Amino acid sequence: MKKFKIFVSLVLIFALFFNLSLAQRPRIYYKSPTPPPEHPTRERTYDVIHIKIEVKLDEKQKTVDGKVTTKFVPLRPDFKVFELDAAEMKIGKVYFVNGKPLNFDFDSLAQKLKIYLDRAYSFRDTLSVVVEYFVSNPRKGLYFIQPDSAYPDKPYQIWSQGQPEDNHYWFPCYDFPNDKATSEVIATVNKNFVVISNGKLLSVKEDRKRGLKTYHWFMDKPHSSYLISIVAGEYVKLQDYYLDIPLEYYVYKTNAKYAKLSFEKTPEIMKFFSEKIGYKYPYNKYAQTIVEDFIYGGMENITATTLTSTTIHDERAHLDVSSDGLVAHEMAHQWWGDLLTCRSWEHAWLNEGFATYFTALYFEYARGKDEFQYSVYNMQRTAKFADMSDKKPTVWNRYFDPTDLFGPHIYQRGGAILNMIRFILGDELFWKAINYYARKYEYQNVETNDFKIAIEEATGYNLKWFFDQWLYKAGYPIFEVSYVYNDTTKTLRLTVEQIQVADSLTPEVFKTPVDVEITTKESSKTYRIFISERKQTFDFSVNSKPLMVIFDKGNWILKDLFFEKSKDELIYQALNASEMIDRLWAVQELGRMVDKKDVVDVMMKLIKSGEFYAVRQEAINNLGKLKDESTARFLIDVFKNEQDSKVRRSIVEALKEFKFDFVAKFLAEVIENDKSYYVIASAVNSLALIDSVNRMSVIKNALAMDSHQEIIRTTALRRLSDFKNTKYEKEAIDILKKYSVRGNHPSVRITAISTLSIFADKEPSIKDFIFGMVNTPEFFVRMVIYNVLGDIGDQEVLNYLKLAEKKELDGRMLQAIWDAIARLERKLKG
């Protein structure tokens, strides 16, 4: 298979890699030259009632000695064959729960276990079948973490990751989301281990003679099989509560003192969601467990979320880093994904789009409307970028692997779609519909039309037109807006035209209500218009010449907007618009006019004001274009009295354009004295850029500095690319090689390898050096290696990649390989 081309640059991917406000890990996405195959909702021949998993886990041998009992009801008459999903395991015995043996065939290639029943059964029967099995070193589903010579301090750990369809790699099951059952996990482990699983802990039994403990967890509410989970390792449990619901935080002894910084908002988040949804948290406990080498940011296993250990951070990192977004996202899934679960991955936005939007809603509650608007703005920006690069609808059943769907089209675009539904319905009806939807479909599987029907039944609104254009189509409107004021008639004529290129996926016209605010010296009024044609005009009576006209007040609509305005109107809007997001838009537009003194004065005023940080950051970015001494001194003066590390960081980033000795001296002082790791990292970047004479010294000093998620060290490593074709080139290559090998933090290796590849055309041995690490066990490091080999590889590498395609199982890794193969084949053909 050939797939191409990446639409997210490596720089963007790995700059975002450790952004803990996102639950999904950043990744590379690809276009396919041919459409992927369709995947309709899987047909069922039986209904699972209960799954009982009994496993003995050996953390050193990486084995699972298991037995799973599946209780089910046939859905068809003359039911003779019971089929389970199972992969890369040895099947021992299969029998009814009463001990009567059953014949079976296990097709490992097809990943199907066919069990032949002793006679025909019907939908009137309830059956229980036991499968005994053995798994050694599973490649998916269950992960065994161990220390080694490169990482001797890494703990022994075992953790599962079932989504999307991976649990059948560690226990036979029906592994598709359109069935729900209760479950229990009985796990025997090393006596020093704690086992965390779903539901309620019924018992812990210790076998002192054998040095083992057995944990028995029971989940009494029905759920899809991918939500079954297990984590085993050495943990400290921290206890909290929301009302009568136990909140459990499983962390390490070494970082327990910092856990509060990550998890302290958990009760508040649960309270907010329970009250706003109008449906109390539906389960008997909620656990959050950190694990090493997690291949996602977080996973919403029912009652037992698994999180990357990097979510724990110290007080200094807390100046810039918050786990609140990750905690809120996974918590939201307990309703949207667990209580209500998409029937097939085609409708995965009902899980991920909801969790993304509800995270923003929590920010609105906890941090205010400005933060909410900025969250939505970033959703929209990400969704538009994805659509330009890989256009597909939000509801989409074409994929090679289900993980192909887990990207901006369902997360950020899904969140932006919910925001527009809220705009159409208004707050009162939106929350009425949300409550109705949750209660109508509790503990059930849902698809997109179920949500549309719930809205209609709760509010009377038939939003078929909306769902058709936003969920079953792709793209977004591009508006070209202008207005003319007639002083004689005291009327304003607004012209709105949609200029997006229509195609089979993108509508020619996006129908939508829009709020238009018209401000004169006497008053400000907001009018709601409805866009239903490619080009429309709207007339408004006004009392005098407008000072400001805002199209889509509050930025509710996913769109691009071209609205030419005068400098004076933009200045007025930047200073006076009632919505932060409309002020931000005006500041962005003024960036094209920053050579004008009055615009500079406005930027300086905003920077020194108590304005929302994103507006101030945009104003700082605008001033960064000036590159003159007085502006540099102004920015430095602001920095010295600024408490917000985000604003300080923007200032030092802007100063990279100001090549003055006093700026270099100031940046050196920031590196020496600032409390924020991230401000220091930005200062390192700027100083290395403007002080070319001392650049290597700046970088070496930074490489000696520890920081949260290695933000300082990775920033310094990226700057080594500046030494290509200089006398320091060999030294830069040697440094990058040093930080590329195992033993370094994964984010350091990712940055070093990516930067090192830039030098490969000058030094052929670099290809061999990187190729030599292609089997590294670290997931995201290996993905980067595949990616860069697509640029610097040769025929030998191409041959290897075609073999690697057959051994890698993760859909994300396969996409990286396919893309690398496509690029290499084009390169070798010349």
N, C-alpha and C positions, 0 to 999 in steps of 0.2 A: 504494500500500500504506500502511496505517496501523498503526503500532506505538506502544505506550505501556506502561509509564511507567517512568522511571528508578528503580532501587532502590538505587543508590549515590549519595549526595549529592556535589555538586561539591567540597564541602569535604573529604570523605574521599578522593575520587579524587586531588585534586591535592596533598593532604598526603602521599599515598603515592607521588606521581608519580616521585620520584627515589629511592625505596627500592631500593637495589641488591641487597638480599637476595632480591628477586624477579626471576625471569627474564622473566615476562610483564609488560607495561606495565599499570598500572591503567587502567581504562576504565569507560565507562557501559554498563550492560546494561538491556535493555528486555523487558517482556512484550509478547506479541502478542495482540490480541483473538481471533484465529483461529490454530489450530495451523499452524506452518510446514510446507512440503511434506516428504515423506519422501525420503530419499536412500539407497537401497540400495547395496551395494557394486557398483561399476561392472563391467560385463561386459567381458572382453577378447577380442579376436579374434586377437591375436598376442602373442608373448612377446619383449620387448626383451632383447637380449644385450649390446649395447654402444652407447654414445652418444659420438660424437666431435664436439666443438664447436670451430669455428675462427672467431674474431672479431677484427675490427679496431675498436678503440674510440677515439672522438674525444671527449675530455672537455670540449672547448669547444663543439663543435657538437651534442653529446649524441646521437651516432649510433652504431649498431652495423651494421657490414658483415659479415655472417656466412654461414657454411656449416655445416650439421649433417649428419653421416652417421649413420644409424640402422641398426644391424644387428639383425635380428629373425628369428623363426621363426613362421610362421602357426600358429594353434591350430585352424584349421578347414580342412576340405577345400574345394576350389573357391574358394580365396582370391584375389579379383581386385582388391579396393579396400583400400588401406593408408591409414588415417586418423590424422592427428596433430592435436594441439591447437596452435593458433596464434592470436595476437590482435594487432591493430593493427600490422601489418607489411606490407611489400611482398614478395611472393614472386617471385623472379626465375626461376630454372630448377630443374627437378626431373629427376633422372636416376638410373639405376642406377650403382653405383660403377665399372662398366666404361665409363661414358660414355653409355650408351644412354638417350636422352631418354624422359620419361614425361609423359603428359597429367595435368592436375590441375584442380581447382576449389577456390577459396579463398572460403569464406563467412565474411567478417569478423564479421558479426553473430552467427553461431553459434559463431564462433571454432574452425572446423574446416577443416583442409586435407585434401581427399580426393585421393588419388593413385591413378590408374588404372594397374594393372600391365599388362604386354604380353600376359599370358595368365593362366590360372588356376594357382595354386600350392597346395601342401598342406603339412601339418605335417612333411613329410619334407624340406622345402626350407629353406635359410638364405639370407636376402636382405639386401642393403645398399642403402639408398636415400639419395641426397644431395639436400638442399634448400638452395638459395642464397636469401638473403633480406636485407632491409634494414629497420632500425628507426630511427625518428627520435623522440627525446624520449619514451621509453616512460613510460606513466602507472603501471605496476605492474611488479613483477619485477626491474627494473634501475633504479637511481637514480643520477642524475648530480648531484653536489654542486658548487656553484660559489660563489665570492665575489660580492658585489654591493655596491651603495652603502651598504646598511644594515649589512652584515656583511663588510667588506672584508678581514678577516683569515681568513675561512673558507677552508679549503684546497679545491683541486680534488680530487674523489674520485669513484670509481665503485664501487658495491656492489650486490649482488643480495640479494633476499629471496624465496625460492621457496615457503616454506610459507604458506598451505596448497596453493594451486594457481595460483601466479603465475609460475613460470619460463617458461611458454609465451608470455609477453609479450616475452621476449628471445631465445628460440630455440624452434622447433617441436619438440614432444616429446609423449610420452604423459604427461599431467600429472595423475596420480592415484596414491595411495601403493601400490596393490596390484600393482605390478610392480617388479622389481629388475634392475638391469643395472650393469655396470662403465661407467666413463666416462673421458674425457680432455678437457681444456680447453687450447686453444692460443690465446693472446691476445696481440695486438700493440698496444702502447700507447706513449705518450710515454716517451722514454728516461729521464726522471727518475722514472718510476713503478716501483713494485714491484707485481707481481701475486701474490696469494695465492689458491690454489684447493685442490682436494681431492686427497689422496694424496701422491704423490712428485713432486718437481720433477725432470723429466728433463733439461731444458736451458734456457738463456737465450741468445738470439742477438741481437746488436746490429747495427742498420743505421745506421752513423754518418752516412751521406750523408743519410738521411731523418729522422734524429733519433728513431729508434724502437727498441724492444726487443720481442722475442717470447718469451714464457714458455710452456713446455710442461709441464703437470701431468697425471699419470696416476693414476687411482684403480682399483686392481686388485681390489677387493672389491665385490660387488654391493650396490646401494642404490637406494632410491626416488628418482625424478627430482627431487623437491622439495628434496633434500639437496645437489644440485649448486650450487656457489656460486663467486662471483668477487668479489674486492676489488682495486681498483687505486688507487694513490695514492703519495704520498711518505711512506715509513716508515723507521724504524730497527728492525732485528730484534734482539731479545735472545734469547739461546740458553740453554736449560736442558735437563735430562735426567731421565727416570725409567728406571732401568736402561739399556737400549740404545735407548730411544724418544726421539727428539728432541722437545723442547717449545719451541715458537717463540712469542714474544710480539711482535707488530707494533704499535708505538706511534709517537708523534711525537717529533721531536728536542726539542720544547719541554717534554714531560712524561715523557721517558724516565727521568729520575732518580727519579720517583715510582712507576714501574711495579712495582717489587718489592713495594710495599705491597698492590697488587691481586693479583699473580700468584704470590707467593712460596709459597703453599700448594699450587700445582698439582701438583708431584711427590707430595706427601703425599696429596692427594685421589685421584690416579690409583692410588697404591699401596693405599690403603684400599679403593677399589672393586674393584680387581683381586683382592685377597685375600679380601674378604668375599663377593663374587659367586662367587669360585672360577673366574674366567675372566679371564685377563690381558687388558689393553687390546688390542683386536683389530687395530689398524692400525699403519702404519709411521711415523706422526708425529701430533702434535697441535699445531695452531696456534690462537692466540687473537688476533684482530685488532680494534682499536677503529675505529669509524667515526663520522662526524658525522651528526647528524639521523636517527639510527636510529629506526625506528618500533616497535621492541620493545626490551626490555632486553637480550636475547641470543637467538641462534639457533644451534642445534646442527648446522650443516652438517657433513657427515661429514669428520672429521679437521681441520676448519677453522671453528671457532666464530667468529661475528661478534658483537661486543659494542658497546654504546653507549660512546662516548668518556667519558661521565660516570662510568664505573667507575674511572677514574684519579683519585686524590685525594692531597692532600698529608698531611704528618705531623699537622698540626693537625686536619684532618678525620678522620684515622684514629682519633682519640679516640672518635668516635661511629659512624663509617662503616666497613663491611667489605665487600669484594667476594667474600668467601669463599662466601657463599650463592649468588651468581650463578655463580661459577666452578664450584662443586660441581654446581649444577643442570644446567648445560650439559654438564659432563663426564659426569654420569650418563646423559645422553641418548645418549652414544656407544654405550652398551649398550642402553638402553631408548628406542628411537626410531630408532636407526641400525642397530645389529646386528639387533635385532628391531624391526619397524616395524608399526604398526597397519595392518590390511588396508583399513580405511576410517575416516573421521573419527568415525564412530559409536563406535569403540573407542579414541579418542584418549587416554583415561585411561591406557591401557597405556604411552603415551609420557609424558604430563605428570604423572599421579598417581605413577608410579614415580620420575620425576626429583624431584618435590617431596618424596616420602618419603625418598629416598636422600640428599637434602640434609640432612634432619633426622638421618638415621643418621650422616652424617659429623659433624654437630655433637655427637652423642652420643659419638662416638669422640674428637673433638678438644677439646670443651668440657665434656663430662660429662653425666651422666644428667639433671640439672636442666634444662640447656639443651634437651636433647631433649624432655623433657616439656613444656616451655614452647612449643617449636615445634609439637608435636602439639596442644596446647591452642589455639594460634592458628589452626592448620588447622581444628580443629573449630568454633571460633567463626566463622570466615569461611564455612565450609560451611553452618552453620546459618542464618546471615544470608541467604545466597544462596537457600537452600531456602525460607525464609519469604517471600521476595520473588518468586522465579521458580522454582517447583517443577518439577523435571524429573529423570528418572533420570540416572545417570552414563553409562550406555550408551544413547545417544539419537541417532536418525538424522533428526530433524526440524530443519531449519534453512533460512534464506534464503541464508546464506553460511556456509562452514565456520568462519569466525572467530567466528560466533555461539556455537559450542560451547566456545571456548577461554576458560573462566572457572572460577570456584570449583567447579563441579560435577565437573570432571575434574581440576583441580589439587589443591585442598585437600581436597575430599571423597574424591578418589581416594587421596590420601596417608593420610587417616584410615581408609579401608577397608583398605589394606595393613597399617596398624598393628593393626587388629582381627584380621586373618588371622595376624599374628605372635603375637598374644595367644592365639588358639585353638591354633595349632600348637606354640607354644613356640619358643625361639630355634634349637635344634638342627635341628628339622624345617623351620622357616621357611627357614633358609639352605640346607638340602638341597634344598627345593623350588625356591628361586630359582636355584641352580646348575643343577638339572635343566632348568628352563624355559629358561634361557639356552642351554644346550648343545643341547637338543632342537630349538629353533627358530632357531638361529644363521643369519643372513643370509636369513631368511624373513619373510614377513608373518604377523601373528598377529591373532586376535580374542579376545574375552574368554573364550570357552569353551576355547580352547587353554590359557590359564593355569589354568583350573579342572582340566582334564585333567592338566596337568603336576603340579599339587599332588597329585592323586589317585594318579598313577603313582609319584610320589616318596615319598609318605607313607602312602598307603592311605586318607586322609581324603576322603570325598565331601562337598564343600562346596556342593552344589547349593542347599541351603536357604539358605545364606549369600549366594551370588551372586544368587539370585532376589530376596531382600529388599533387599539393599544396592546392587546394580548395575543390576538391571532395574526396580526400583521407586525411589521417592523418599522424602523425609521422614526422620525419625529418631524413636526412642522418647522419650517424655517420661515419666519415672518419678516417681511419688509414693510415697515410702518412709517408713515409720514402724516403730517397734519397741516392744515391751512386755516388761519384765523381771519374772519371777515369782520372788520371793525364796524362796518356800516350796519350789518344785520346782527352783530354780536353772536355769531355762530362759529363753531369750530367743526371743521370737516376732517374726520380721521379716515385715512385710507389704509386698509390692511390687505396685504397680498401674501399668499403662501408660494414660495419659490423653490421648495424642495423638488428634486427630480423624482417623479412617480415611476414605479416599476411594479413587478409582480408582488413585491412584499411591502412597498411603501405607498400608502394612499396618496392620491392627488390632493385630497382635502382632508385634513384632520378637523373634525367638528369639535368645538369646545367652547364653553363659556369663558370669558375673560373679564377681569376687572380693570377698568380704565379710570385712573384718578386724574382729575383736572383741577389744578390749583391756580387761583388768581389772587390778586392782592386783597380781595374781599373775603374769599372763602375757598374751601377745598371740598370737592364732591367726588364720590366714587360711583361709577356706573357699571352695571354688568351687561355686557353685550354677548351675543352668541355668534360665533364664527361658523358658517355653514357652506361657504363658497370659496372658490380659489381667490377671488378678489372682491372685496366689499368696501363700501363707504358707510360711515356713521356720522350723523350730524348731532351736535350738542349745543344747546343754548347756554351761553356764558355771560357773565356780567362785565367782563373786561378781558384784555389780552392775557392769555395764560402765562404764568410764570414757569409752570412745569406741567408736563403731561406724561403720565407713567402708564405704559402698556403692560398688563399683567402685574398689577400691584401685588407685592409679596412673593412674586416668582413661583406661582403654583404650577405652571405648565412646563412640562419637559419640552424644550424648544431651543432654537437659535433665534436671536433677535437682532435685526439690523434697523436701527432707529436713529437716523442722523439728527443731531441736536446741536444747537449753538453752544458755544463755550459758556455763555452766561447762564443758559438753562441748566447745563450740566453742573456748574458750580452751585447753583441754587439747589439742585437735587442732591448733590453730595453733602450739603450742609443742612438741608431741611426736610428731606423725605422722611416720612414717619416710620417706614420699614427699613431695618438695617440693610437688607438684601438689595433694596433699591438705591441706597446710598453707595453700597459697594459697587454696583454696576456703573454708577456715575463716575466714581473714582477710577475704575478701570478704563472707561472711555476717555477721561481726562489725561490718561497716560500718553495719549497721542498728541497732547498739547502742552507737555510739561516744559517746553521751551518758553512758554509765556509766563511773565512774572506773576500775574494774578493767580495763575494755576499753581505755581510754586508756593505762593503765600497760603493758598487753601490746603495744599498738601501738608505744609508745616503746621498749620493750625490743627488739622485732623490728627497728626502724629502726636502733638502735645496735649490733645484733648483726652477725655475719658471715653472716647469712642470704642466700639467693639474691636477686639484685637485684629480681626481679619481685615477690617477697613483700614486700620493703621498700618498693617503689613503691606497692603496694596499701595498705600501712599508712600511708604518707605521704598518699595520697589520702583515706584515712579521717580522718586528723587535719585535713585541709584543710577539713572540714565544720564544725570547731569555731569558727574565726574569732576566737579570744580571744588576748590579748597573750602569755600564758605559752606557749601552743603555738607562736606565731610565733617567740618567742625560742628555744624548743627546736629548731625546725627550722633556724633560722639557725646555731645552735651546731653542729648535726650537719653542716651544709653546709661549715663552715669546716675540718673535718677529713676530709671525704669525698673519696676518690680516684676513685670510679666516677662518670663523667660522667652516666650514665643516672640514677643516684640523685640527683645534684645537679640534674639537669634536673627531676625530679619535685618536688623541694623548691621550686624557683622557680615551677613551675607551680601548686603548692598555695598559695603565698603570694599569689596573686591574690585570694584571699578575705579577706586580712588588711589592712584599710585603716588602717594606722598609719604615722606619719611615719618611724619607725625602719626599717620594712619598705621603704618607698620609698627611703630612703637606702641600705639594704643592696642592693636590686636595682640601683640606679644604680652601685654599686661592682662588682657582678657584671658588668654590661655593660662596664665600663671595664677589668676585670682578668682575667676568666675566660679560660682557654685554649680552651674548647670553643665552637665556633660555635653548636652547638645549645642549650647552656645559655644563651648570650647571647640567642639568639632567644626562648627561653622567658621570660627575664628581661624582654626588651623587651615582650613580650605582657602579662606580669603588671604591670609598672610602668605601662604605658599604661592599663591597666584601673583601677588603684587611685589613680593621680595624674591626675585629670581636669583639674586646673588646668594642668599642664605636658604634657598628652598630646601636643599637636602638636609641641612641642619634642622630646619623646622619640622620636616617630616620625621627624621630620626628621633627627635625629642617626643613627638606625638606618639610614635610607635612604642614608646616606653610607658605610655599612660593607660591605665586600666579605666574602663568605663562601662556603663550599662549597655549590654548587647554589643560591646566593642565599637561603639559609634565613633569614637575618636580614632582608634587604630584603623578602622576601615576607611575613614575619610582620608587619612594620611596615605594609605595604600593606593587609593584611586589617583592621588596626585602624582604618584610615581610615573604615570603615563606621560607626564610632561617632559620626562628626560629622554624620550625617544629621539634618536639622532643628535644626542649631546655627549659630552665627555663622561657624563655620569650614567650612561645607558647600561653598561655592564653591572655597575653597582646596583642600579634599580632592579635589574633582572635577578640578581642574586638575592636581594631582599624579598622580592616577590616569590621566588622559589621557596625561600625559608618559611614564608607564611602560608604557602599552598598545601603543605603536607599535613597528614593526620597528626593530631596532637594539639593543633590550633583550634580555636572556636570555629564552628561551621560558618558563621557569617564572615569571619576573617578569611577562611579558605575560599569562600565564594568570591569575595572581592579580589583577593590575590590572584586567583586563577583567571578570572575575567580580565583583569588588568594585564596580567602576564601575556595573555593571548594576543594583545595588541602588538607585542614585540616579535611575534612568531615569524613575520615575513623577513625580519632582519637576522633572526637567530633560529635556524631550522631545528636545532636540538630542543627547542621549547615544545614543539609538537610532540616529540617523543616523551618529554618529561610529563606533559599533561596526559597524554595517552596512557602512560604508565600508571596513572591513578584512576583509570576508568572503572575499576571494580571497587572503588571506595564504598563502604557500607552506608555512609551518611547520605540520606535520600536526596536532599536538595543540592548538596555538593555534586553528587553524581549527575543530577539533572543539568547543572551548569557545565560540567565536563562534556556531556553529550552535545550541549548547545555550542560551545566554543569549538569543538572538533568539527562541527559542520562548516566552520569558517577556515580552519587552519589544517584540516586533515588531508590525507592522500588516499590512494587506492587501498592501502593496508587498513586504514581507519574505516573506509567505506565497507570493506569486507567484514570487519568486526561489528560495525553497527547493524549490518543485516543479520548477524548472529544474535546480537543483543536484543533485537526486535522480538526474537523468539523466546527469550528467557525473562524479559521484564513483564510484569503483570499489571502494574499501576497505569491507568489510562493517561495520567499526566506525564509519566515518564515515556510512554510510547509516543505521545505527541512530540516530545522533545527529540526522540530518536528519528521519527519520520521526517521531521523538519530538517534535521541535520543531514539525513540521507539525501533529501531533495536538493539541498544547497550544495552538497559535495558532488552530486551527479552533474549538476549544472556547471560547477567549477571545473570538473575533470573533462567535461565535453568541450570546454573552452568557449 
